[in-house]
């Protein structure tokens, strides 16, 4: 089983914003790194 840790700059997406979205979450767009994009495609939600 793989585990993933995502990081974002607080000015781009704060912890308060994440908590406000709750279980619904939010689409993560703007990923320009191809390897990161491929890892995100492998994930199961």
N, C-alpha and C positions, 0 to 999 in steps of 0.2 A: 504494500500500500504506500503510495506517495503522499507526501504532505507538502503543501505550498504556503509560502509566506509572501504576501504582497506588501509593497512599500510605496507610498506616495508622499510627496512633499505636502506639509500641512497647508501651505498656501494654495495648493491645487485641489486637495480633498482632505478635509479635516476629520478627526475622529467623531466630532459632533454631527457632521453631515452623514457619516456612515451609520451612526446610531439612529439618526432620524429616518433613514431609509428602511431600517428594520429587516425583516426576513425577505421582503420583496427585492432588496438590493438595487443595484444600478448598473447599467451597461458600462463596461470599461472600454473606452475607445481611445484612439490616438496612440496605440502601441506601435512604435516604429521599428523595434528590434525584432528581426525575423525569428530568432531562436525563442524569444519570450512569447511571440505570437503563437508559435507552434506548440509550446508548452501549454498555453492557455487553451488551445484547441483540444489537447489531450485530457483536460480536466473533466471530471464528472461532477455535476451539481446535485 
